[in-house]
Amino acid sequence: MIKPIRYLLALCLLSSLFPAASAAAGPSVACRFSGDSSAALTLEGLDSRVYGVQLELVLPSTYPEADFIPWDTEAYALCQTETDCGRTTVRIYLLPGAGRPLGDKGRAALGTLEAETPLDLPDQIRLTLLDPGLRPYSGADRTLVDLEERSSGGTAGSSGSSGSGGSSSGENDYHRIDVNGADHGSVQVSPSRAQRGETVTVATTPDSGYILGRLTVVDSAGTDLELQNRGDGIFTFSMPRARVEIQAEFHRPETFPDQSGGVDYDTWGGLPYLDVKEDDWFWEAVFYAHHQGLMNGIGAQYFGPGEPVTRGMIVTILYRLEGSPAASLSRFLDVPEGEYYSSAVAWASASGVIEGYGDGRFGPNDPITREQMAVILHRYVQYKHYSASARTSLSGYADAGEIGLYAQQAMQWANAEQLITGTSATTLSPRGQATRSQAAAILMRFCRQIAQ
């Protein structure tokens, strides 16, 4: 009995040395369409000791824009397309992140193949499995395997654990977000790839002397997506289950009069906001801020005059007034790269316009108080070498004692310049939150009286 046992052990050892040899007899690739132009790919019948994969698909039509998005965000993925005689060869090279094996429990959720037009996939593809040294396993180099289409309720990429580290449900496919180049401004998107239902933020920054004229977001079928206007050039939308394309158009604003007297506002197109009436005290300020490109609405038809303004928004407005100069990284712990206010905060900090809370934070999303706004404007005036010597007594306000020591001079200056006036005859509300209507009024006075 000893000799047969030795043969059996040797056979098991040989199989362990060449795991793909056993896998090569059974692996297949399953696909599940999510829309006509997007297909999720899952490798099945896979040995757990495979560390990479190459796929080669020959598509019967032309797909020059075909792309592959891995589910594992840490994976290295390369997608190459070659078009010839009306056919497209797509080569996908995928390595999981951190040197992990590709699959587990016989299955690996790979990612999504996307195109601009409906995909027509072949019945078979060529598959290469890679060993820990990222070399093709013997007998598994460009092996022709079946490509099996599954329904949306099928098993392709479902439940089982994936060595790619990403969810294998079609609801969690990552899709690309493309931004077309725009003249006279820039567009930042976060994240650059997203799952269906994920909120995507679009931050638009016009060049000095320009404003945002139009922003469109469409999916791969050409359908316009609903945008939520968060104000001051910031928009969000919900990611569909398809690739998205963003187009922004910037243009110069029409020359707005420096003085309000005798202006026929109807000739300027009025305002699109249902919550700003001509008899509101802030109507002219909102009109000015809107047509000068200083502030946008918080929705297609609403300005949100009573909504709070954040510290990041105010700094961003000053940054745009300054012409959006180049800025280094921010020193604040709560100001990461890639946010709409990141460069503005970095510039303002380096210029001495802001100092933060003193504990390493700036609080970009915190509502700004009236005294904080006074301090920031006062420092900006000093940075620009404008006159900042005006002062007035605030003793007539019953709550003047509530002004922080750091803001005393700034509030005296802002009140003397009529930038920040009382919220009533006897109250200044220095620590009250500045609303969007108040910010519009302050900015209009500041631009007309000081920053000319």
Secondary structure in CASP SS format (residue, H / E / C, confidence):
PFRMAT SS
TARGET T0000
AUTHOR 0000-0000-0000
METHOD secondary structure of the structure
MODEL  1
M C 1.00
I H 1.00
K H 1.00
P H 1.00
I H 1.00
R H 1.00
Y H 1.00
L H 1.00
L H 1.00
A H 1.00
L H 1.00
C H 1.00
L H 1.00
L H 1.00
S H 1.00
S H 1.00
L H 1.00
F C 1.00
P H 1.00
A H 1.00
A H 1.00
S H 1.00
A H 1.00
A C 1.00
A C 1.00
G C 1.00
P C 1.00
S E 1.00
V E 1.00
A E 1.00
C E 1.00
R E 1.00
F E 1.00
S C 1.00
G C 1.00
D C 1.00
S C 1.00
S E 1.00
A E 1.00
A E 1.00
L E 1.00
T E 1.00
L E 1.00
E E 1.00
G C 1.00
L C 1.00
D C 1.00
S C 1.00
R C 1.00
V C 1.00
Y C 1.00
G E 1.00
V E 1.00
Q E 1.00
L E 1.00
E E 1.00
L E 1.00
V E 1.00
L E 1.00
P C 1.00
S C 1.00
T C 1.00
Y C 1.00
P C 1.00
E C 1.00
A C 1.00
D E 1.00
F E 1.00
I E 1.00
P E 1.00
W C 1.00
D C 1.00
T C 1.00
E C 1.00
A C 1.00
Y E 1.00
A E 1.00
L E 1.00
C E 1.00
Q E 1.00
T E 1.00
E E 1.00
T E 1.00
D E 1.00
C C 1.00
G C 1.00
R E 1.00
T E 1.00
T E 1.00
V E 1.00
R E 1.00
I E 1.00
Y E 1.00
L E 1.00
L E 1.00
P C 1.00
G H 1.00
A H 1.00
G H 1.00
R C 1.00
P C 1.00
L C 1.00
G C 1.00
D E 1.00
K C 1.00
G C 1.00
R E 1.00
A E 1.00
A E 1.00
L E 1.00
G E 1.00
T E 1.00
L E 1.00
E E 1.00
A C 1.00
E C 1.00
T C 1.00
P C 1.00
L C 1.00
D C 1.00
L C 1.00
P C 1.00
D C 1.00
Q E 1.00
I E 1.00
R E 1.00
L E 1.00
T E 1.00
L E 1.00
L E 1.00
D C 1.00
P C 1.00
G C 1.00
L C 1.00
R C 1.00
P E 1.00
Y C 1.00
S C 1.00
G C 1.00
A C 1.00
D C 1.00
R C 1.00
T E 1.00
L E 1.00
V E 1.00
D E 1.00
L E 1.00
E E 1.00
E E 1.00
R E 1.00
S C 1.00
S C 1.00
G C 1.00
G C 1.00
T C 1.00
A C 1.00
G C 1.00
S C 1.00
S C 1.00
G C 1.00
S C 1.00
S C 1.00
G C 1.00
S C 1.00
G C 1.00
G C 1.00
S C 1.00
S C 1.00
S C 1.00
G H 1.00
E H 1.00
N H 1.00
D C 1.00
Y E 1.00
H E 1.00
R E 1.00
I E 1.00
D E 1.00
V E 1.00
N C 1.00
G C 1.00
A C 1.00
D C 1.00
H C 1.00
G E 1.00
S E 1.00
V E 1.00
Q E 1.00
V E 1.00
S E 1.00
P C 1.00
S C 1.00
R E 1.00
A E 1.00
Q E 1.00
R C 1.00
G C 1.00
E C 1.00
T E 1.00
V E 1.00
T E 1.00
V E 1.00
A E 1.00
T E 1.00
T E 1.00
P E 1.00
D C 1.00
S C 1.00
G C 1.00
Y C 1.00
I E 1.00
L E 1.00
G E 1.00
R E 1.00
L E 1.00
T E 1.00
V E 1.00
V E 1.00
D E 1.00
S C 1.00
A C 1.00
G C 1.00
T C 1.00
D E 1.00
L C 1.00
E C 1.00
L C 1.00
Q E 1.00
N E 1.00
R E 1.00
G E 1.00
D C 1.00
G C 1.00
I E 1.00
F E 1.00
T E 1.00
F E 1.00
S E 1.00
M C 1.00
P C 1.00
R C 1.00
A C 1.00
R C 1.00
V E 1.00
E E 1.00
I E 1.00
Q E 1.00
A E 1.00
E E 1.00
F E 1.00
H E 1.00
R C 1.00
P C 1.00
E C 1.00
T C 1.00
F C 1.00
P C 1.00
D C 1.00
Q C 1.00
S C 1.00
G C 1.00
G C 1.00
V C 1.00
D C 1.00
Y H 1.00
D H 1.00
T H 1.00
W H 1.00
G C 1.00
G C 1.00
L C 1.00
P C 1.00
Y C 1.00
L C 1.00
D C 1.00
V C 1.00
K C 1.00
E C 1.00
D C 1.00
D C 1.00
W C 1.00
F C 1.00
W H 1.00
E H 1.00
A H 1.00
V H 1.00
F H 1.00
Y H 1.00
A H 1.00
H H 1.00
H H 1.00
Q C 1.00
G C 1.00
L C 1.00
M C 1.00
N C 1.00
G C 1.00
I C 1.00
G C 1.00
A C 1.00
Q C 1.00
Y C 1.00
F C 1.00
G C 1.00
P C 1.00
G C 1.00
E C 1.00
P E 1.00
V C 1.00
T E 1.00
R H 1.00
G H 1.00
M H 1.00
I H 1.00
V H 1.00
T H 1.00
I H 1.00
L H 1.00
Y H 1.00
R H 1.00
L H 1.00
E C 1.00
G C 1.00
S C 1.00
P C 1.00
A C 1.00
A C 1.00
S C 1.00
L C 1.00
S C 1.00
R C 1.00
F C 1.00
L C 1.00
D C 1.00
V C 1.00
P C 1.00
E C 1.00
G C 1.00
E C 1.00
Y C 1.00
Y C 1.00
S H 1.00
S H 1.00
A H 1.00
V H 1.00
A H 1.00
W H 1.00
A H 1.00
S H 1.00
A H 1.00
S C 1.00
G C 1.00
V C 1.00
I C 1.00
E C 1.00
G C 1.00
Y C 1.00
G C 1.00
D C 1.00
G C 1.00
R C 1.00
F C 1.00
G C 1.00
P C 1.00
N C 1.00
D C 1.00
P E 1.00
I C 1.00
T E 1.00
R H 1.00
E H 1.00
Q H 1.00
M H 1.00
A H 1.00
V H 1.00
I H 1.00
L H 1.00
H H 1.00
R H 1.00
Y H 1.00
V H 1.00
Q H 1.00
Y H 1.00
K C 1.00
H C 1.00
Y C 1.00
S C 1.00
A C 1.00
S C 1.00
A C 1.00
R C 1.00
T C 1.00
S C 1.00
L C 1.00
S C 1.00
G C 1.00
Y C 1.00
A C 1.00
D C 1.00
A H 1.00
G H 1.00
E H 1.00
I C 1.00
G C 1.00
L H 1.00
Y H 1.00
A H 1.00
Q H 1.00
Q H 1.00
A H 1.00
M H 1.00
Q H 1.00
W H 1.00
A H 1.00
N H 1.00
A H 1.00
E C 1.00
Q C 1.00
L C 1.00
I C 1.00
T C 1.00
G C 1.00
T C 1.00
S C 1.00
A C 1.00
T C 1.00
T C 1.00
L C 1.00
S C 1.00
P C 1.00
R C 1.00
G C 1.00
Q E 1.00
A C 1.00
T E 1.00
R H 1.00
S H 1.00
Q H 1.00
A H 1.00
A H 1.00
A H 1.00
I H 1.00
L H 1.00
M H 1.00
R H 1.00
F H 1.00
C H 1.00
R H 1.00
Q H 1.00
I C 1.00
A C 1.00
Q C 1.00
END
